[in-house]
Amino acid sequence: MQSNESNPLSPFNVQSNWLPAPGSDSLQEFFRLVLEELPEEVEYPPCIEDLNKLIEENDVIQYLVDNACKENENIRASHAADGIVAIPRIKDKNTILKAFTKFLTMAPAFINDDLVGLPFSAFVVGIDPTLSGSELFANPMFNEKMSAILKKWNKFLDTEASNVGFRKEGKQWLSKTAKDQYDFPIWKKDSQTLPYWKSWNSFFTRDFENPEKSRPIADPKSNKTIICPNDGSLFRWRRNIKKKDVFWFKDMQYSLADILSSPDPKQQAILDKHDLVNIFDNGYIFQTYLNPYNFHQWWVPVNGKVLFDPLVVPGYFFNKLVLPDFGGATTASLPYLAQVNARGIIVFKTKDYGHICCIPLGMSEVSTITFDKKMKKDQKVHKGQRMGTFNYGGSSFVIIYERLPGKDIIFVNDKGVYYEQDPPLPSGSSSTGGETTNIGSKIGEWVS
């Protein structure tokens, strides 16, 4: 097995705080709770039954499911991952369907003070790092059924039943460990008494009590100073991005033609009409990833206007490029995910610094992207204005800047420290990597 240090471009176990460390007792306990307590007989809800029928009626998908489960057994029997990662035993289709049914009424929770924020991802890591699993989760028909399942789960996260982690002081999301992670005092609550938030999603999309104090906007009147539209940590930045590249090869290059595309013909027509691939050809890209304790709204990074009504592009779930990627949340595959996963696309036009494209990116089951109603074609916007939110969605954010003649971007923070192109990545469940970024803070500037 390769380590983060020996293979920094394609690390197999990158994490971003959504799941316990792969070899932890907490993750093993999660697998035990899921696998040992599955009932013999289960009445599947409609979305799970639809997936069951697809598997039973499609020979190719049936083969991929069966083979992924066999490959899962091979990984465990080989002991190749012993002491490094935790691989649950997923023996067959019924194990998958029963676990998915159970997850539909589970909110992200803690086990022994370790967050299991992505129950689906923690489980399917037993099959999606395999070759058959990778092909399975890239299958459009299978992906369509997974989308329906995750939408059903997201509806549960909107209900009062999902706030179970906020009902007892000192426990779960109200434990000292959790409160310290997300800085409990600075957030606006639905109520000043337990359970504080009416649902899991209400907590996830929470506002600051005092946004001007918690996240001040750098140089609000000028576009020369570049600000971050989201909380997160820097994954990487690049200049001179190409129209087309082979993102599955070597260093996972970014390909504009793939990022700025959609399988929906109507959406693709809008992207083509505005010639976005050519506008951003040879430009700059800045990609961050979010952890579960981050602020999950995004703010407009410039003063300008909206070029067209924003798009929410459908994409894959649980598909990954780095194999094996045992981190569970597909963080290792971020440049690839920017081109194949569910994502939003919004473009702002400025008078002085060209076009800026913002792409909130869904990852795994965290894939619900919602733009603010004010983000409409030709609408004037300003720095720090609410752009939208991840409603239990999105673990990454991509910003693309147009290349302008006679001007250049340097990525530097408000202390004059330059951002590394490839900063240290997270290697454990409590790590945020080497370069954190706050929404509204300076991440760069235009220079002549």
JOVENTA-V270405 format. One record per backbone hydrogen bond with DSSP energy under -1.0 kcal/mol. CO is the residue of the C=O (numbers start at 1). NH is the residue of the N-H. If there is no record, write none. Layout:
CO_NH, CO_NH
This chain:
3_7, 12_326, 18_117, 21_24, 24_28, 25_29, 26_30, 27_31, 28_32, 29_33, 30_34, 31_35, 32_36, 45_49, 46_50, 47_51, 48_52, 49_53, 50_54, 51_55, 52_56, 53_57, 54_58, 58_62, 59_63, 60_64, 61_65, 62_66, 63_67, 64_68, 65_69, 66_70, 67_71, 68_72, 69_73, 70_74, 71_75, 72_76, 73_77, 74_78, 79_82, 81_84, 81_85, 92_96, 93_97, 94_98, 95_99, 96_100, 97_101, 98_102, 99_103, 100_104, 102_105, 103_106, 109_116, 111_114, 114_111, 116_109, 118_122, 119_123, 120_124, 121_125, 123_126, 124_127, 124_128, 127_130, 130_134, 131_135, 132_136, 133_137, 136_139, 139_143, 140_144, 141_145, 142_146, 143_147, 144_148, 145_149, 146_150, 147_151, 148_152, 149_153, 150_154, 151_155, 152_156, 153_157, 155_158, 156_159, 157_201, 159_162, 160_163, 163_166, 164_167, 165_173, 168_171, 171_174, 172_175, 174_170, 175_179, 176_180, 177_181, 178_182, 179_184, 183_186, 184_187, 186_209, 193_196, 195_197, 196_190, 196_191, 199_203, 200_204, 201_205, 203_206, 207_188, 210_214, 211_215, 219_222, 224_446, 226_443, 226_444, 228_440, 229_299, 232_437, 233_289, 236_287, 238_285, 241_282, 242_256, 243_257, 245_247, 246_249, 255_258, 255_259, 256_260, 259_261, 264_268, 265_269, 266_270, 267_271, 268_272, 269_273, 270_274, 271_276, 272_275, 275_279, 276_280, 280_283, 283_241, 284_401, 285_238, 286_399, 287_235, 287_236, 288_397, 289_233, 291_294, 296_390, 298_387, 298_388, 300_384, 304_381, 305_349, 306_378, 311_345, 313_343, 330_333, 331_334, 333_337, 334_338, 336_339, 337_341, 340_316, 342_362, 343_313, 345_311, 346_358, 347_307, 348_356, 349_305, 354_350, 355_402, 356_348, 357_400, 358_346, 359_398, 360_344, 361_395, 361_396, 363_366, 365_367, 366_363, 366_394, 368_391, 370_389, 372_375, 374_376, 376_379, 379_306, 381_304, 382_385, 385_300, 387_372, 388_298, 389_370, 390_392, 395_290, 396_361, 397_288, 398_359, 399_286, 400_357, 401_284, 404_407, 408_447, 410_445, 411_419, 413_416, 417_413, 421_237, 424_434, 426_15, 428_431, 435_234, 437_232, 438_441, 440_218, 441_228, 444_226, 445_410, 447_408
